[in-house]
Amino acid sequence: MIWAIVKDEWRAVWHDAGVALIMVFALFIYGISYSLGYGGEVLDEVPIAVVGGDDGAKSRVLVRMFEASPKLSVAHEVADMKAAEQLLRERKVWGVVALSPSFDRDILSGQQTKVAILGDASYFLAYREVVEGAVATIQQMNSEIIAERQGAYNPPVIYEQRNLFNPRLGYGVFVMPAILLVIVQQTALIGVGMVSATRRERGLRYNAESALAVTVGRTVAYLAIYALTLGFMLTVHYSLFDYPMRGAWWRCVAVVTLYLLSVILLAQMVGAMFRRRESPMLWLLWLSIPFLLVSGVSLPPQAFPEWLYWIGRVVPSSSAVEAWIAVQSMGATLSDVAPKLILLAILVVIYGAGAIVANRRV
């Protein structure tokens, strides 16, 4: 009986082009599109303008050092701030470095001189590169000047920087694991909702003795579909785009399985609300951005208002994204993410009960 429901659900998915596009192919389309878009990973050669200086040797050396930095490219050298501000407004540069008019004279006389760094903070990634690149270059010049004056320079403290879990500080490595899980949740809600609404439109009933059997059969059917598609994304796709996979495979499977169960059961519960096939798309499509927000990718959960944080816990992707990134990207153990997994298990029970009630109605 359950196997008959599984086959019936697969038939409903594959015989409906819209549902197949959303539940099967959307994950590939969105995943590849986003990965290609974030393929550059990091910004480099961000254009800046240099203002001022007294055209001495030190000024010219600093400008060449800016140009040699992998983060920066000196696109313009202008005489005053008015011209630099115009370049910023026209987005021809993303930052301005203003040297003191007495830059060389101050250095040669042993006095401190000033350098102002202005970055366009409306685009955080470019702003970060401008500030970090300019500061690192100025610090390098400071070290060279001190070495010239003292004959040798041995800093009292040295440091070694290592970027854990994301060595290149790439945006794709940072955001894609979360996006893939949110896409799964969104496509499941819409796709399962469309299947449920289509059955109600046509007056079709499941040939089963109980709503529990229907729920189990539908869950197995969709679990198999997403096991194939998400499995491909997390193996072949991750390998093609060089995304890290540091966790043990069985831990990753455990997190993903619990997440898929909670999402599929939630989708069955929500799907019973719709009577028209098109309604899930209209009502649920806009939720992708809020789901991504409450998952803690755009903003750390610690920065949320407490009420928003707990509302976010009702959405499976919120706990799953945190657990998945910890296990998959950082190599954490299941005990490290136990609170997230326990919450997902609670959601499975709650949404499972809701799905049984919903399938009885359908």
ZIMODA-V245734 format. One line per field, one symbol per residue. phi: phi as a letter, one per 30 degrees, with the letter a starting at -180 (. if undefined). psi: psi as a letter, one per 40 degrees, with the letter a starting at -180 (. if undefined). burial: + if it has 24 or more other ideal C-beta (glycine too) atoms within 12 Angstrom, else -. Layout:
# ZIMODA-V245734
phi = ???
psi = ???
burial = ???
This chain:
# ZIMODA-V245734
phi = .ddddedddddddddceddddddcdddddddddddddcedibdbhddbccbiichcdddddddddedddddbbddbcbdbdeddddddddhdbcabcccdeceddddddicdbbbcccbdddbddddddddddddddddddedddddddciabcddbcbbcbcdibedhdddddcdeddddddedddddddddddddddddcidbddbdbddddddddddddddddddddddddcddeddchddbcdddddddddddddddddddddddddddcccdddedddcdddddedddddjddbeedcddeddeddddddedddddddddddddcidcdddceeddddddddddddddddddddddd
psi = ddddddddddddddehdddddddddddddddddddddedddiiifhhiihiaiffadddddddddddehedihgdihididddddddddefdieihhhiidfddddddeeiiiihhhhigeegddddddddddddddddddddddddddedihhidhiihhhhiegdefidddddddddddddddddddddddddddddddefiihgididddddddddddddddddddddddecdddddefiigeiidddddddddddddddddddddddeeieidedddddedeeddddddeeeddhhdeeiidddddddedhddddddddddddddefiidddfdddddddddddddddddddddddd.
burial = ----++-+++-++--+-+++-+++++++-+++-++--+--+++--++++++++----++-+++-+++-+-++++++++-----+--++----++++++++--++--+-----+-++++++----++++++++++++++--+---+-------------------++---+++++++++++++++++++++++++++++++-----+-+--+-+++++++++++++++-+++-++--++--+-+++++---++-+++++++++++++++++++++--+-+++--+--++--+++++++---+----------+++++++++++++++++++-+-+--+--++-+++-++--++-+++-++--+
